[in-house]
Amino acid sequence: MYETPKIPRKPEWLKIKINFRDNFRNVAENLKTKGLNTICTDGDCPNKYECWARGTATIMILGNICTRHCKFCNVTPGKPLPPDKDEPVKVALSIKEMGLKHCVITSVDRDDLPDYGATHWAETIRKIKEYNPGITIETLIPDMNGIPELIDVILDAEPNVISHNLETVRRLTHKLRSKASYDRSLKVLSHIASSGKIAKSGIMVGVGETFDEVLQTMDDLLSIGCRVMTIGQYLQPSLKHYPVVEYIHPDIFARYKEIGLQKGFQYIESGPLVRSSYFAEKHINVSLK
């Protein structure tokens, strides 16, 4: 447990507007009926109410227990249950019932499986396409332990965007991520970009990084062909998690976006409440242009 007396009081720009419009209830009921997990809930995302009210959600496959124990993440660590063989169809049907034209799929890490979940990933993507012709798909994948052949299993299912998060700057990676490494994640993203697919990544700020370290992370991503990036404020889920060092002002987020676009990113979503899949439909639209 980290020695921190309390979670610092959030500034005004981090206040969340709760919205219970019909779309929110429809999405919530759909996911509950199908028995599906979302990173929105398990990851304690601050944008759940806004996104669900817009009729969007990031569905989390392969269960809700992760084999890794990253110090920033609210997903439960431990020994997962075997994958649900019917989950790909459940996900596809849920997306169809919600009438989505773009969807985002993520998963827990499954280091307990021989293929780290790659086959299940591919089957889910194929079923989504089968039941939802014309849909575009973003996948936020684990590092698959850096094995190119397993990443290719997902690539062969042809999602439109493949995202893998660096999460933080190089210097702080070992403090926040339990098994993943900065260089391995860059290699994963490089492999994705070299396939011709849209490679996307994201980081959290407010964990002790410097301004220049964020800019260096941008350069590292651009050097391997990643052209879409998200930057958001880290929010400490509990006192047991890594402490917030600083709440970054919205002006700094705006500056990051300005510099990133100047450096060559095709699209950057940068703001205090931004998360990896926040307004993800914009990313695919901009990239397709």
Buried (B, 14 or more C-beta within 10 A) or exposed (E): EEEBEEBBEBEEBBEEEEBEEEBBEBBBEBBEEBEBBBBBBBBBBBBBBBBBBBBBBBBBBBBBBBBBBBBBBBBEBEEBEEBBEEBBBBBBBBBEBBEBEBBBBBBBBBBEBEBBBBBBBBBBBBBBBEBBEEBBBBBBBBBBBBBBEBBBBBBEBEBBBBBBBBBBBBEBBEEBBBBBBBEBBBBBBBBBBEBEBBBBBBBBBBBBBEEEBBBBBBEBBBEBBBBBBBBBBBBBBEEEBBBBBBBBEBEBBEBBBEBBBEBEBBBBBBBBBBBBBBBBBEBBEEBEE
